């Protein structure tokens, strides 16, 4: 609990926590984005072959 008190006690800690959450959210978004693009490309490639 001391860790959370230190993080949320100061403005810098809150901003650091926000940046960490933003980066994790961006990582999830990019993963889903690229996986969807790969799936679309594979689907288009399969349709083109047949």
N, C-alpha and C positions, 0 to 999 in steps of 0.2 A: 504494500500500500504506500510505502514511502516513495516509491518510484512514481506513482500516479500523482502524489502530492507535489513532487518536484516538477513534474511535467506541466501540470495545470496551475501551478502557483505563479508562474511568470508568463509574460506576454511572449517571450522567445520560445518557451516550452510549448505553448499552445500553437504557435506558428509552426514549430518543428513537427508536432503531431499532425497538423493539417497537411503539411507537405508530404509526410510519410503516407497518410491515407490517400492523398491525391496520386502519388506515384504508384501505389498498389492498385488503385482504381484504373489508372492508365495502363498498367501491365495487363490487367484482366481485359480491358477494352481492346488493346492491340492483339492479344492472343485470340480473342473471339473474331476480330476483324480479319486477321490473316488466315485463320482456319476456315472461315466462310469463303474467303477468296480462293483458297486452295481447292475447296470442295466444288465451287462453281467452275473453276478451270478444269478440274477432273471430269466434271459432268459434261462440260462443253466438248472436251477432247473425246470422250466416249461417244457422244452424239455425232461428232464429226467423222469418226471412224466407221460408223454403221450407216 
